[in-house]
Structures are given as structure tokens and as C-alpha cells.
Amino acid sequence: MEVFHGAFNFFLNGKRLAYTEKLRLYLLDQELREGRRRFDLPRNSPKIFVEHVLARGGEVAHFSLNSTLREERLPRARAARDRWLFDNAHLAACLLSRFSELGETGLARELKNTPEVYITTLRYEPPEENKAKLLAMAEELIKEGKKVRLESGFYAMKIISEASSFEAALEHAFEFRGKINEIEEKIGRG
């Protein structure tokens, strides 16, 4: 295992078997199979997590990892038992627990049945005065079936794309960035 702040890689016999988001999806699926139906996910969780839970009759509540809002106190408290959804050290502990239960072959088999999830992030730096307009128009730019979103940060924005292959995630992110560039040109011309 390789555990970092922003990434987690799981290797078996020298070959990378899975990485962060696929491992989280695997554990999420295990919880659903055991009958759990309610999950509290960070707002920036991949859309596939929400879709996966909802498709199996579950419920999802969201919370902000950096929030101090009182109304989020309950989802944040409930999410404490699921730290593996946003904390890589907890993800490693849960994966080791599954490994001890299933062994190498069993875990590899179960991970093979878990869908691939790749997430790509591009940094985008529009003029400050354009950020609000871009966020408001971003939803209209997303084509059916593509999981792309725009998030605003303190200094820059992030284009986050999800797909079942790294190449598709990257392609969707660049396509989205091109559309945002077109909007900025129109905003600039006023």
C-alpha cells in the first residue's frame, strides 16, 4: 500500500490493483450489501458514489469538510464512523480489515468486480469578476452522462471530471475547459 494525503494505491504482487476512489467505491458497495442505506458524504465526493447509493435504494446527505455551519453538525457527526470516505489512513485500515477476512485472492476477486473510477482535476484561473458567472453557467455546459463539475477556490477554480477511464476523464475535463473559455470570451466582449 501507498498512503498519501491525496492518494491511496493498493498493490498486489507488484501490480497496482486499485487506487483511492475505486477502493472507496468498493467499501461503499460492501456497506450496501450488508444492508446499510444511509450515507453522509463530503460535498466534493465523486458523483458515482451518490449514484451508486441511490441506485440501490439508499439515501445520501452531504456535508462540507471545512464547514462550521450548525445545520451540518448532524451529518458531520454521522460521517465520523465513515472516515474512510475522506481519510486515506482510515481507508487503509478498512482495506486491511477486508484483506484479513478475505485473503489475497478473495480481495482481488472482489476488487475486480468493482467499477473503475478515475478523477482528473484541471486548475482554471479566470478573472475574479467572472467566477460567479462561470459557476452559474457551468451546469448548462455538462452533457448528459458526463460527470464534470466546476468548483471555486480562493485563488483559482477547479474542473473535476470523473469517468471509467483516465483518458475519458481527461478528455471531458479539457472539453469542459474549452467551453468555459468560450463563455469567458463572450463575457469579455460584454
PAKELUM-493585 format. One line per field, with one value per atom (N, C-alpha, C): atom name; residue number from 0; x, y, z. Coordinates in Angstrom, 3 decimals, decimal comma, always signed. Last residue first. Layout:
<pts>
atome: (CA | ...)
num: (NUM | ...)
X: (X | ...)
Y: (Y | ...)
Z: (Z | ...)
</pts>
This chain:
<pts>
atome: (N | CA | C | N | CA | C | N | CA | C | N | CA | C | N | CA | C | N | CA | C | N | CA | C | N | CA | C | N | CA | C | N | CA | C | N | CA | C | N | CA | C | N | CA | C | N | CA | C | N | CA | C | N | CA | C | N | CA | C | N | CA | C | N | CA | C | N | CA | C | N | CA | C | N | CA | C | N | CA | C | N | CA | C | N | CA | C | N | CA | C | N | CA | C | N | CA | C | N | CA | C | N | CA | C | N | CA | C | N | CA | C | N | CA | C | N | CA | C | N | CA | C | N | CA | C | N | CA | C | N | CA | C | N | CA | C | N | CA | C | N | CA | C | N | CA | C | N | CA | C | N | CA | C | N | CA | C | N | CA | C | N | CA | C | N | CA | C | N | CA | C | N | CA | C | N | CA | C | N | CA | C | N | CA | C | N | CA | C | N | CA | C | N | CA | C | N | CA | C | N | CA | C | N | CA | C | N | CA | C | N | CA | C | N | CA | C | N | CA | C | N | CA | C | N | CA | C | N | CA | C | N | CA | C | N | CA | C | N | CA | C | N | CA | C | N | CA | C | N | CA | C | N | CA | C | N | CA | C | N | CA | C | N | CA | C | N | CA | C | N | CA | C | N | CA | C | N | CA | C | N | CA | C | N | CA | C | N | CA | C | N | CA | C | N | CA | C | N | CA | C | N | CA | C | N | CA | C | N | CA | C | N | CA | C | N | CA | C | N | CA | C | N | CA | C | N | CA | C | N | CA | C | N | CA | C | N | CA | C | N | CA | C | N | CA | C | N | CA | C | N | CA | C | N | CA | C | N | CA | C | N | CA | C | N | CA | C | N | CA | C | N | CA | C | N | CA | C | N | CA | C | N | CA | C | N | CA | C | N | CA | C | N | CA | C | N | CA | C | N | CA | C | N | CA | C | N | CA | C | N | CA | C | N | CA | C | N | CA | C | N | CA | C | N | CA | C | N | CA | C | N | CA | C | N | CA | C | N | CA | C | N | CA | C | N | CA | C | N | CA | C | N | CA | C | N | CA | C | N | CA | C | N | CA | C | N | CA | C | N | CA | C | N | CA | C | N | CA | C | N | CA | C | N | CA | C | N | CA | C | N | CA | C | N | CA | C | N | CA | C | N | CA | C | N | CA | C | N | CA | C | N | CA | C | N | CA | C | N | CA | C | N | CA | C | N | CA | C | N | CA | C | N | CA | C | N | CA | C | N | CA | C | N | CA | C | N | CA | C | N | CA | C | N | CA | C | N | CA | C | N | CA | C | N | CA | C | N | CA | C | N | CA | C | N | CA | C | N | CA | C | N | CA | C | N | CA | C | N | CA | C | N | CA | C | N | CA | C | N | CA | C | N | CA | C | N | CA | C | N | CA | C | N | CA | C | N | CA | C | N | CA | C | N | CA | C | N | CA | C | N | CA | C | N | CA | C | N | CA | C | N | CA | C | N | CA | C | N | CA | C | N | CA | C | N | CA | C | N | CA | C | N | CA | C)
num: (189 | 189 | 189 | 188 | 188 | 188 | 187 | 187 | 187 | 186 | 186 | 186 | 185 | 185 | 185 | 184 | 184 | 184 | 183 | 183 | 183 | 182 | 182 | 182 | 181 | 181 | 181 | 180 | 180 | 180 | 179 | 179 | 179 | 178 | 178 | 178 | 177 | 177 | 177 | 176 | 176 | 176 | 175 | 175 | 175 | 174 | 174 | 174 | 173 | 173 | 173 | 172 | 172 | 172 | 171 | 171 | 171 | 170 | 170 | 170 | 169 | 169 | 169 | 168 | 168 | 168 | 167 | 167 | 167 | 166 | 166 | 166 | 165 | 165 | 165 | 164 | 164 | 164 | 163 | 163 | 163 | 162 | 162 | 162 | 161 | 161 | 161 | 160 | 160 | 160 | 159 | 159 | 159 | 158 | 158 | 158 | 157 | 157 | 157 | 156 | 156 | 156 | 155 | 155 | 155 | 154 | 154 | 154 | 153 | 153 | 153 | 152 | 152 | 152 | 151 | 151 | 151 | 150 | 150 | 150 | 149 | 149 | 149 | 148 | 148 | 148 | 147 | 147 | 147 | 146 | 146 | 146 | 145 | 145 | 145 | 144 | 144 | 144 | 143 | 143 | 143 | 142 | 142 | 142 | 141 | 141 | 141 | 140 | 140 | 140 | 139 | 139 | 139 | 138 | 138 | 138 | 137 | 137 | 137 | 136 | 136 | 136 | 135 | 135 | 135 | 134 | 134 | 134 | 133 | 133 | 133 | 132 | 132 | 132 | 131 | 131 | 131 | 130 | 130 | 130 | 129 | 129 | 129 | 128 | 128 | 128 | 127 | 127 | 127 | 126 | 126 | 126 | 125 | 125 | 125 | 124 | 124 | 124 | 123 | 123 | 123 | 122 | 122 | 122 | 121 | 121 | 121 | 120 | 120 | 120 | 119 | 119 | 119 | 118 | 118 | 118 | 117 | 117 | 117 | 116 | 116 | 116 | 115 | 115 | 115 | 114 | 114 | 114 | 113 | 113 | 113 | 112 | 112 | 112 | 111 | 111 | 111 | 110 | 110 | 110 | 109 | 109 | 109 | 108 | 108 | 108 | 107 | 107 | 107 | 106 | 106 | 106 | 105 | 105 | 105 | 104 | 104 | 104 | 103 | 103 | 103 | 102 | 102 | 102 | 101 | 101 | 101 | 100 | 100 | 100 | 99 | 99 | 99 | 98 | 98 | 98 | 97 | 97 | 97 | 96 | 96 | 96 | 95 | 95 | 95 | 94 | 94 | 94 | 93 | 93 | 93 | 92 | 92 | 92 | 91 | 91 | 91 | 90 | 90 | 90 | 89 | 89 | 89 | 88 | 88 | 88 | 87 | 87 | 87 | 86 | 86 | 86 | 85 | 85 | 85 | 84 | 84 | 84 | 83 | 83 | 83 | 82 | 82 | 82 | 81 | 81 | 81 | 80 | 80 | 80 | 79 | 79 | 79 | 78 | 78 | 78 | 77 | 77 | 77 | 76 | 76 | 76 | 75 | 75 | 75 | 74 | 74 | 74 | 73 | 73 | 73 | 72 | 72 | 72 | 71 | 71 | 71 | 70 | 70 | 70 | 69 | 69 | 69 | 68 | 68 | 68 | 67 | 67 | 67 | 66 | 66 | 66 | 65 | 65 | 65 | 64 | 64 | 64 | 63 | 63 | 63 | 62 | 62 | 62 | 61 | 61 | 61 | 60 | 60 | 60 | 59 | 59 | 59 | 58 | 58 | 58 | 57 | 57 | 57 | 56 | 56 | 56 | 55 | 55 | 55 | 54 | 54 | 54 | 53 | 53 | 53 | 52 | 52 | 52 | 51 | 51 | 51 | 50 | 50 | 50 | 49 | 49 | 49 | 48 | 48 | 48 | 47 | 47 | 47 | 46 | 46 | 46 | 45 | 45 | 45 | 44 | 44 | 44 | 43 | 43 | 43 | 42 | 42 | 42 | 41 | 41 | 41 | 40 | 40 | 40 | 39 | 39 | 39 | 38 | 38 | 38 | 37 | 37 | 37 | 36 | 36 | 36 | 35 | 35 | 35 | 34 | 34 | 34 | 33 | 33 | 33 | 32 | 32 | 32 | 31 | 31 | 31 | 30 | 30 | 30 | 29 | 29 | 29 | 28 | 28 | 28 | 27 | 27 | 27 | 26 | 26 | 26 | 25 | 25 | 25 | 24 | 24 | 24 | 23 | 23 | 23 | 22 | 22 | 22 | 21 | 21 | 21 | 20 | 20 | 20 | 19 | 19 | 19 | 18 | 18 | 18 | 17 | 17 | 17 | 16 | 16 | 16 | 15 | 15 | 15 | 14 | 14 | 14 | 13 | 13 | 13 | 12 | 12 | 12 | 11 | 11 | 11 | 10 | 10 | 10 | 9 | 9 | 9 | 8 | 8 | 8 | 7 | 7 | 7 | 6 | 6 | 6 | 5 | 5 | 5 | 4 | 4 | 4 | 3 | 3 | 3 | 2 | 2 | 2 | 1 | 1 | 1 | 0 | 0 | 0)
X: (-18,786 | -19,892 | -21,140 | -16,444 | -16,937 | -18,182 | -16,229 | -15,250 | -15,722 | -18,224 | -18,345 | -17,434 | -17,099 | -18,369 | -18,559 | -14,832 | -14,659 | -15,927 | -16,054 | -15,263 | -15,024 | -17,171 | -18,045 | -17,293 | -14,817 | -15,758 | -16,683 | -13,781 | -13,017 | -13,933 | -15,713 | -15,591 | -14,817 | -15,151 | -16,455 | -16,420 | -12,590 | -12,792 | -14,101 | -13,189 | -12,376 | -12,520 | -14,582 | -15,282 | -14,513 | -12,471 | -13,633 | -14,405 | -10,862 | -10,367 | -11,507 | -12,589 | -12,117 | -11,632 | -12,903 | -14,068 | -13,653 | -10,214 | -10,868 | -12,067 | -9,886 | -9,055 | -9,698 | -11,764 | -11,864 | -11,081 | -10,738 | -12,054 | -12,212 | -8,273 | -8,300 | -9,627 | -9,042 | -8,295 | -8,383 | -12,408 | -11,017 | -10,343 | -14,835 | -14,391 | -12,999 | -14,707 | -15,045 | -14,503 | -14,981 | -14,993 | -15,345 | -13,358 | -14,023 | -13,886 | -13,313 | -13,168 | -14,004 | -11,654 | -12,541 | -12,283 | -11,422 | -11,010 | -12,092 | -10,096 | -11,211 | -10,646 | -8,186 | -8,489 | -9,729 | -8,117 | -7,354 | -7,763 | -10,162 | -9,797 | -9,078 | -12,302 | -11,404 | -11,054 | -15,123 | -14,391 | -13,555 | -15,569 | -15,551 | -14,695 | -17,466 | -16,585 | -16,701 | -17,590 | -18,093 | -17,012 | -18,782 | -17,809 | -18,422 | -19,639 | -19,578 | -18,444 | -21,887 | -20,531 | -20,556 | -24,602 | -23,719 | -22,294 | -25,139 | -25,733 | -24,707 | -22,727 | -23,531 | -24,029 | -22,642 | -22,360 | -23,313 | -23,395 | -22,359 | -22,147 | -25,131 | -25,666 | -24,672 | -23,430 | -24,339 | -24,895 | -22,108 | -21,395 | -22,324 | -23,249 | -23,456 | -22,891 | -22,445 | -23,869 | -24,143 | -19,658 | -20,302 | -21,784 | -19,386 | -18,982 | -19,626 | -20,264 | -20,975 | -20,650 | -18,317 | -19,727 | -20,521 | -15,866 | -16,096 | -17,576 | -15,310 | -16,023 | -16,416 | -13,803 | -15,158 | -15,963 | -11,292 | -12,168 | -13,611 | -10,522 | -10,530 | -11,569 | -9,742 | -10,411 | -10,244 | -7,933 | -7,775 | -8,436 | -8,078 | -8,554 | -8,551 | -6,697 | -6,775 | -7,184 | -8,320 | -7,574 | -7,760 | -8,368 | -8,607 | -7,712 | -10,006 | -8,981 | -9,350 | -10,590 | -10,917 | -9,728 | -12,040 | -10,876 | -11,331 | -13,026 | -13,379 | -12,088 | -14,317 | -13,196 | -13,736 | -16,420 | -16,175 | -14,967 | -15,444 | -15,777 | -15,471 | -14,435 | -15,845 | -16,310 | -11,887 | -12,038 | -13,481 | -12,339 | -11,933 | -12,086 | -12,939 | -13,957 | -13,606 | -10,438 | -11,653 | -12,734 | -8,761 | -8,500 | -9,750 | -9,882 | -9,920 | -9,700 | -9,337 | -10,700 | -10,826 | -6,493 | -7,305 | -8,718 | -5,708 | -5,252 | -6,172 | -8,429 | -7,162 | -6,884 | -10,693 | -10,831 | -9,556 | -9,903 | -11,086 | -11,066 | -7,685 | -7,534 | -8,720 | -8,824 | -7,755 | -7,605 | -10,522 | -11,102 | -10,075 | -8,511 | -9,501 | -10,140 | -7,256 | -6,508 | -7,442 | -9,345 | -8,899 | -8,091 | -9,467 | -10,629 | -10,227 | -6,910 | -7,300 | -8,472 | -7,073 | -6,075 | -6,455 | -9,077 | -9,292 | -8,327 | -7,747 | -8,890 | -9,229 | -5,923 | -5,431 | -6,543 | -7,553 | -6,821 | -6,248 | -10,729 | -9,442 | -8,698 | -13,239 | -12,478 | -11,107 | -14,298 | -14,807 | -14,025 | -13,312 | -12,674 | -13,164 | -15,025 | -13,875 | -13,157 | -17,541 | -17,161 | -15,982 | -18,082 | -17,858 | -17,414 | -18,521 | -17,309 | -17,037 | -20,982 | -19,899 | -18,631 | -22,467 | -22,732 | -21,591 | -21,354 | -21,212 | -21,443 | -22,153 | -20,720 | -20,479 | -24,962 | -24,289 | -22,797 | -25,104 | -25,568 | -24,932 | -23,993 | -23,432 | -23,829 | -25,014 | -24,272 | -23,720 | -26,074 | -27,005 | -26,309 | -23,803 | -24,523 | -25,442 | -20,824 | -22,256 | -22,957 | -18,241 | -18,565 | -20,058 | -16,538 | -17,606 | -17,692 | -14,884 | -14,295 | -15,328 | -16,376 | -15,248 | -14,680 | -19,863 | -18,621 | -17,511 | -22,148 | -21,590 | -20,291 | -25,190 | -23,858 | -23,446 | -26,810 | -26,777 | -25,346 | -28,592 | -27,320 | -27,579 | -30,003 | -30,137 | -28,752 | -30,683 | -30,162 | -30,430 | -31,296 | -32,350 | -31,887 | -29,292 | -29,546 | -30,533 | -29,017 | -29,454 | -29,794 | -27,909 | -29,298 | -29,850 | -25,251 | -26,118 | -27,583 | -24,397 | -24,295 | -25,238 | -24,667 | -25,455 | -25,510 | -22,722 | -24,128 | -25,018 | -20,436 | -20,775 | -22,265 | -20,336 | -20,624 | -20,978 | -19,523 | -20,943 | -21,291 | -17,158 | -17,487 | -18,980 | -17,543 | -17,433 | -17,754 | -17,791 | -16,940 | -16,726 | -19,316 | -19,901 | -19,081 | -18,984 | -18,489 | -19,079 | -21,941 | -20,761 | -20,291 | -23,525 | -23,231 | -21,891 | -25,983 | -24,583 | -24,489 | -28,118 | -27,903 | -26,414 | -28,241 | -28,903 | -28,649 | -26,866 | -26,866 | -27,449 | -26,623 | -27,920 | -27,977 | -24,351 | -24,637 | -25,921 | -24,245 | -24,564 | -24,921 | -23,403 | -24,736 | -25,169 | -20,791 | -21,749 | -23,184 | -19,709 | -19,769 | -20,782 | -19,833 | -20,650 | -20,785 | -17,893 | -19,264 | -20,222 | -15,639 | -16,109 | -17,544 | -15,557 | -15,607 | -16,159 | -15,243 | -16,459 | -16,646 | -12,677 | -13,804 | -15,134 | -11,257 | -11,265 | -12,411 | -11,647 | -12,165 | -12,239 | -10,298 | -11,750 | -12,365 | -7,416 | -8,281 | -9,782 | -6,871 | -6,444 | -7,615 | -5,723 | -6,758 | -6,165 | -3,461 | -4,762 | -5,879 | -0,342 | -1,372 | -2,738 | +1,780 | +0,925 | -0,143 | +3,159 | +3,891 | +3,060 | +1,156 | +2,213 | +2,897 | -0,812 | -0,813 | +0,177 | -1,432 | -0,688 | -0,825 | -3,196 | -3,152 | -2,511 | -2,855 | -2,665 | -2,543 | -4,201 | -4,014 | -3,898 | -3,845 | -3,968 | -3,664 | -3,399 | -4,360 | -4,556 | -1,602 | -2,716 | -3,795 | -1,003 | -0,612 | -1,818 | +0,086 | -0,921 | -0,343 | +0,383 | +0,972 | -0,135 | +0,839 | +0,000 | +0,878)
Y: (+41,371 | +42,036 | +42,063 | +40,271 | +41,165 | +41,906 | +38,702 | +39,768 | +40,778 | +36,841 | +37,748 | +38,953 | +35,527 | +36,245 | +37,235 | +34,423 | +35,338 | +36,152 | +32,770 | +33,922 | +34,909 | +30,862 | +31,711 | +32,951 | +29,668 | +30,323 | +31,282 | +28,574 | +29,614 | +30,383 | +26,654 | +27,774 | +28,916 | +24,932 | +25,603 | +26,793 | +24,056 | +24,772 | +25,536 | +22,680 | +23,902 | +24,723 | +20,526 | +21,461 | +22,780 | +19,272 | +19,717 | +20,766 | +18,616 | +19,572 | +20,115 | +16,778 | +17,978 | +19,031 | +14,757 | +15,524 | +16,821 | +13,825 | +14,374 | +15,242 | +12,822 | +13,927 | +14,615 | +10,745 | +11,806 | +13,036 | +9,158 | +9,781 | +10,927 | +8,351 | +9,096 | +9,825 | +6,838 | +8,081 | +8,964 | +5,628 | +5,510 | +6,870 | +6,274 | +4,903 | +4,635 | +9,567 | +8,636 | +7,254 | +12,976 | +11,556 | +10,715 | +16,083 | +15,178 | +13,744 | +19,371 | +17,999 | +17,096 | +22,280 | +21,488 | +20,050 | +24,846 | +23,506 | +22,894 | +28,179 | +27,250 | +25,898 | +30,093 | +29,568 | +28,690 | +31,109 | +31,761 | +31,325 | +29,664 | +31,019 | +31,764 | +27,967 | +28,034 | +29,473 | +26,455 | +27,690 | +27,622 | +23,850 | +24,290 | +25,542 | +22,162 | +23,295 | +23,715 | +18,812 | +19,912 | +20,981 | +16,043 | +17,132 | +18,211 | +13,318 | +13,782 | +14,795 | +12,775 | +13,176 | +13,767 | +12,319 | +11,176 | +11,524 | +15,194 | +14,024 | +12,903 | +17,798 | +16,920 | +15,736 | +20,888 | +19,469 | +18,635 | +23,505 | +23,029 | +21,513 | +24,128 | +24,070 | +23,454 | +24,343 | +23,197 | +23,030 | +26,852 | +25,580 | +24,390 | +29,279 | +28,711 | +27,300 | +29,876 | +29,862 | +29,158 | +29,870 | +28,867 | +28,737 | +32,134 | +30,807 | +29,698 | +34,175 | +33,906 | +32,512 | +34,037 | +33,797 | +33,462 | +34,641 | +33,381 | +33,075 | +37,104 | +36,122 | +34,849 | +38,610 | +39,080 | +38,086 | +37,311 | +37,204 | +37,581 | +35,608 | +36,843 | +36,726 | +32,061 | +33,182 | +34,464 | +29,493 | +30,777 | +31,910 | +26,110 | +27,131 | +28,467 | +22,884 | +24,200 | +25,212 | +19,794 | +20,838 | +22,148 | +16,459 | +17,845 | +18,773 | +13,370 | +14,279 | +15,700 | +10,134 | +11,541 | +12,384 | +7,045 | +7,911 | +9,356 | +3,941 | +5,346 | +6,149 | +0,769 | +1,710 | +3,129 | -1,311 | -0,463 | +0,458 | -4,421 | -3,024 | -2,165 | -6,898 | -6,671 | -5,242 | -6,740 | -6,883 | -6,593 | -6,808 | -5,544 | -5,585 | -9,547 | -8,535 | -7,186 | -10,672 | -11,026 | -9,963 | -9,597 | -9,307 | -9,583 | -10,793 | -9,346 | -8,950 | -13,524 | -13,044 | -11,544 | -13,580 | -13,981 | -13,432 | -12,665 | -12,015 | -12,310 | -12,634 | -13,090 | -12,406 | -11,800 | -12,469 | -13,113 | -10,662 | -11,521 | -12,394 | -9,118 | -10,177 | -11,147 | -7,378 | -8,284 | -9,436 | -5,913 | -6,767 | -7,797 | -4,651 | -5,496 | -6,443 | -3,154 | -4,212 | -5,174 | -1,370 | -2,299 | -3,448 | +0,045 | -0,740 | -1,765 | +1,261 | +0,368 | -0,522 | +2,851 | +1,780 | +0,771 | +4,631 | +3,771 | +2,586 | +5,977 | +5,122 | +4,165 | +7,303 | +6,411 | +5,454 | +8,902 | +7,755 | +6,812 | +10,040 | +9,994 | +8,723 | +9,851 | +11,075 | +11,101 | +7,407 | +8,088 | +9,363 | +6,640 | +6,055 | +6,697 | +7,600 | +8,441 | +7,921 | +6,908 | +6,583 | +7,419 | +7,944 | +6,494 | +6,036 | +10,609 | +10,261 | +8,760 | +11,099 | +10,749 | +10,321 | +11,962 | +10,624 | +10,158 | +14,542 | +13,586 | +12,159 | +15,656 | +15,544 | +14,538 | +15,621 | +14,808 | +14,620 | +17,422 | +16,037 | +15,186 | +19,920 | +19,216 | +17,739 | +21,544 | +20,376 | +19,542 | +23,681 | +22,739 | +21,497 | +25,174 | +24,387 | +23,356 | +25,253 | +25,511 | +24,590 | +25,115 | +25,230 | +25,490 | +23,092 | +23,958 | +24,007 | +21,438 | +22,637 | +23,552 | +19,424 | +19,052 | +20,247 | +19,598 | +20,217 | +19,812 | +16,977 | +17,934 | +18,463 | +15,356 | +15,915 | +16,847 | +12,205 | +13,580 | +14,061 | +9,736 | +10,441 | +11,832 | +6,446 | +7,896 | +8,497 | +3,607 | +4,297 | +5,789 | +2,020 | +2,362 | +3,071 | +1,801 | +0,633 | +0,939 | +4,251 | +3,154 | +1,897 | +5,708 | +5,941 | +4,808 | +4,709 | +4,557 | +4,686 | +5,454 | +4,060 | +3,808 | +8,227 | +7,415 | +5,963 | +8,865 | +9,207 | +8,332 | +7,932 | +7,434 | +7,656 | +9,410 | +7,977 | +7,380 | +11,920 | +11,708 | +10,227 | +12,049 | +11,752 | +11,471 | +14,686 | +13,265 | +13,055 | +17,227 | +17,050 | +15,577 | +16,973 | +17,613 | +17,360 | +13,744 | +15,106 | +15,670 | +11,938 | +12,087 | +13,533 | +9,652 | +11,081 | +11,274 | +7,237 | +7,636 | +9,153 | +4,525 | +5,974 | +6,271 | +1,736 | +2,525 | +4,027 | -1,517 | -0,100 | +0,723 | -4,176 | -3,637 | -2,178 | -5,172 | -5,573 | -4,928 | -3,856 | -5,295 | -5,802 | -1,355 | -1,507 | -2,975 | -1,970 | -1,468 | -1,638 | -2,644 | -3,646 | -3,243 | -0,169 | -1,281 | -2,374 | +1,165 | +1,665 | +0,554 | -0,287 | -0,335 | +0,169 | +0,427 | -0,976 | -1,091 | +3,168 | +2,621 | +1,163 | +3,246 | +3,802 | +3,258 | +2,073 | +1,433 | +1,955 | +3,999 | +2,639 | +1,898 | +6,157 | +6,222 | +4,853 | +5,113 | +5,744 | +5,594 | +2,114 | +3,345 | +3,974 | -1,254 | -0,229 | +1,019 | -2,697 | -3,313 | -2,279 | -2,572 | -1,746 | -2,330 | -5,290 | -4,624 | -3,814 | -6,741 | -5,728 | -4,972 | -8,318 | -8,941 | -7,935 | -5,548 | -6,974 | -7,612 | -2,327 | -3,202 | -4,652 | +0,601 | -0,750 | -1,661 | +3,989 | +2,941 | +1,595 | +7,097 | +5,800 | +4,778 | +10,652 | +9,450 | +8,194 | +12,861 | +12,971 | +11,716 | +11,879 | +12,759 | +12,750 | +8,361 | +9,762 | +10,589 | +5,151 | +6,041 | +7,450 | +2,232 | +3,573 | +4,505 | -1,185 | +0,000 | +1,240)
Z: (-23,608 | -22,956 | -23,743 | -24,123 | -25,163 | -24,704 | -21,842 | -22,057 | -23,088 | -22,300 | -21,151 | -21,346 | -24,509 | -24,665 | -23,523 | -23,296 | -24,430 | -24,634 | -21,403 | -20,946 | -22,073 | -23,105 | -22,293 | -21,823 | -24,071 | -24,997 | -24,241 | -21,698 | -22,415 | -23,371 | -21,243 | -20,300 | -20,944 | -23,342 | -23,287 | -22,343 | -22,591 | -23,856 | -23,874 | -20,250 | -20,172 | -21,446 | -21,345 | -20,472 | -20,377 | -22,645 | -23,410 | -22,622 | -20,468 | -21,467 | -22,326 | -19,171 | -18,471 | -19,467 | -21,081 | -20,657 | -19,965 | -21,205 | -22,395 | -22,010 | -18,592 | -19,069 | -20,274 | -18,628 | -17,626 | -18,073 | -20,706 | -20,848 | -19,855 | -19,566 | -20,821 | -21,006 | -17,356 | -17,154 | -18,395 | -17,325 | -17,761 | -17,572 | -16,345 | -16,078 | -16,644 | -14,812 | -15,886 | -15,526 | -13,841 | -13,463 | -14,683 | -13,299 | -14,228 | -13,746 | -12,349 | -11,862 | -12,745 | -12,394 | -13,230 | -12,821 | -10,050 | -10,448 | -11,319 | -9,820 | -9,911 | -10,316 | -7,407 | -8,741 | -8,673 | -4,817 | -5,875 | -7,270 | -3,454 | -3,057 | -4,180 | -5,848 | -4,707 | -4,406 | -7,154 | -6,979 | -5,712 | -9,472 | -8,081 | -7,984 | -11,795 | -11,602 | -10,145 | -13,094 | -12,280 | -12,145 | -14,892 | -14,820 | -13,941 | -16,173 | -14,785 | -14,669 | -18,761 | -18,393 | -16,997 | -19,153 | -18,962 | -18,574 | -21,097 | -20,442 | -20,336 | -20,629 | -21,474 | -20,661 | -19,127 | -18,936 | -19,775 | -19,288 | -20,195 | -20,163 | -17,256 | -18,614 | -19,599 | -15,061 | -15,156 | -16,563 | -15,455 | -15,585 | -15,784 | -14,939 | -16,269 | -16,415 | -12,331 | -12,647 | -13,979 | -12,612 | -11,758 | -12,087 | -14,270 | -14,753 | -13,928 | -12,582 | -13,841 | -14,358 | -10,551 | -10,238 | -11,489 | -12,018 | -11,299 | -11,066 | -13,134 | -13,963 | -13,208 | -11,397 | -11,686 | -12,540 | -11,420 | -10,244 | -10,567 | -14,442 | -13,658 | -12,548 | -13,961 | -14,629 | -13,824 | -14,008 | -13,335 | -14,127 | -13,195 | -14,130 | -13,404 | -13,133 | -12,492 | -13,562 | -13,317 | -14,017 | -13,275 | -12,338 | -11,927 | -12,736 | -12,689 | -13,177 | -12,760 | -11,629 | -11,430 | -11,857 | -12,318 | -12,482 | -12,376 | -11,412 | -11,233 | -11,353 | -12,323 | -12,306 | -12,155 | -10,249 | -11,421 | -11,234 | -8,913 | -8,615 | -9,837 | -9,460 | -9,758 | -9,466 | -8,464 | -9,917 | -10,338 | -5,759 | -6,373 | -7,890 | -5,448 | -5,178 | -5,813 | -6,160 | -6,898 | -6,695 | -4,190 | -5,607 | -6,442 | -1,927 | -2,080 | -3,540 | -2,456 | -2,272 | -2,470 | -2,572 | -3,719 | -3,624 | +0,060 | -1,170 | -2,359 | +2,460 | +1,908 | +0,575 | +3,829 | +2,526 | +2,008 | +6,307 | +6,210 | +4,960 | +5,690 | +6,693 | +6,663 | +3,848 | +3,410 | +4,402 | +5,488 | +4,435 | +3,960 | +7,001 | +7,655 | +6,650 | +5,038 | +5,716 | +6,448 | +4,498 | +3,450 | +4,062 | +6,875 | +6,433 | +5,383 | +6,846 | +7,938 | +7,532 | +4,518 | +4,620 | +5,699 | +5,304 | +4,134 | +4,182 | +7,305 | +7,658 | +6,522 | +5,682 | +6,741 | +7,184 | +4,014 | +3,448 | +4,500 | +4,383 | +5,079 | +4,646 | +3,277 | +3,016 | +3,684 | +3,829 | +2,641 | +2,308 | +6,246 | +5,063 | +3,769 | +8,160 | +7,799 | +6,558 | +9,144 | +7,768 | +7,294 | +11,579 | +11,513 | +10,124 | +10,945 | +11,696 | +11,652 | +9,874 | +8,948 | +9,672 | +12,022 | +11,484 | +10,578 | +12,252 | +13,362 | +12,875 | +9,835 | +10,136 | +11,257 | +10,069 | +9,040 | +9,313 | +12,423 | +12,451 | +11,346 | +11,528 | +12,678 | +12,689 | +9,657 | +9,174 | +10,328 | +10,955 | +10,352 | +9,790 | +11,703 | +12,713 | +12,084 | +9,858 | +9,894 | +10,882 | +9,349 | +10,772 | +10,926 | +6,872 | +7,337 | +8,864 | +5,483 | +6,088 | +6,723 | +4,395 | +5,253 | +6,005 | +4,387 | +3,963 | +4,925 | +3,505 | +4,458 | +3,884 | +2,462 | +2,220 | +3,355 | +2,377 | +2,881 | +2,662 | +0,651 | +0,817 | +1,373 | +0,743 | +0,899 | +1,115 | -1,473 | -0,302 | -0,321 | -3,659 | -2,703 | -1,451 | -5,435 | -4,589 | -3,462 | -6,565 | -7,434 | -6,639 | -4,433 | -4,826 | -5,688 | -4,431 | -3,258 | -3,651 | -7,017 | -6,572 | -5,391 | -7,009 | -7,939 | -7,494 | -5,065 | -4,846 | -5,730 | -6,397 | -5,064 | -4,790 | -8,749 | -8,848 | -7,486 | -7,996 | -8,280 | -8,331 | -5,313 | -6,708 | -6,885 | -2,894 | -3,233 | -4,716 | -1,889 | -3,067 | -3,433 | +0,419 | -0,774 | -2,032 | +1,966 | +1,757 | +0,461 | +2,957 | +2,116 | +2,071 | +4,745 | +4,798 | +4,105 | +3,979 | +3,975 | +4,009 | +4,536 | +4,680 | +4,785 | +4,382 | +3,345 | +3,445 | +4,826 | +5,192 | +4,054 | +4,050 | +4,411 | +4,797 | +2,991 | +4,369 | +4,902 | +0,589 | +0,579 | +1,970 | +1,488 | +0,899 | +0,897 | +2,285 | +3,271 | +2,760 | -0,216 | +0,854 | +1,918 | -1,524 | -2,019 | -0,955 | -0,051 | -0,064 | -0,499 | -0,781 | +0,607 | +0,738 | -3,564 | -3,134 | -1,709 | -3,436 | -4,036 | -3,627 | -2,341 | -1,587 | -2,122 | -4,436 | -3,127 | -2,263 | -6,424 | -6,630 | -5,296 | -5,286 | -5,458 | -5,720 | -4,980 | -3,986 | -4,218 | -6,914 | -6,271 | -5,528 | -7,471 | -7,350 | -6,730 | -8,143 | -8,306 | -8,273 | -9,471 | -8,838 | -9,174 | -8,761 | -9,742 | -9,010 | -6,850 | -7,601 | -8,616 | -5,633 | -6,438 | -7,363 | -5,496 | -5,223 | -6,175 | -4,082 | -4,984 | -4,544 | -3,977 | -3,434 | -4,475 | -3,082 | -4,095 | -3,409 | -2,606 | -1,974 | -3,094 | -2,100 | -2,926 | -2,120 | -0,485 | -1,578 | -2,399 | +1,488 | +1,858 | +0,770 | +0,883 | +0,865 | +1,291 | +0,951 | +1,520 | +1,572 | -0,693 | -0,644 | -0,167 | +0,000 | +0,000 | +0,000)
</pts>
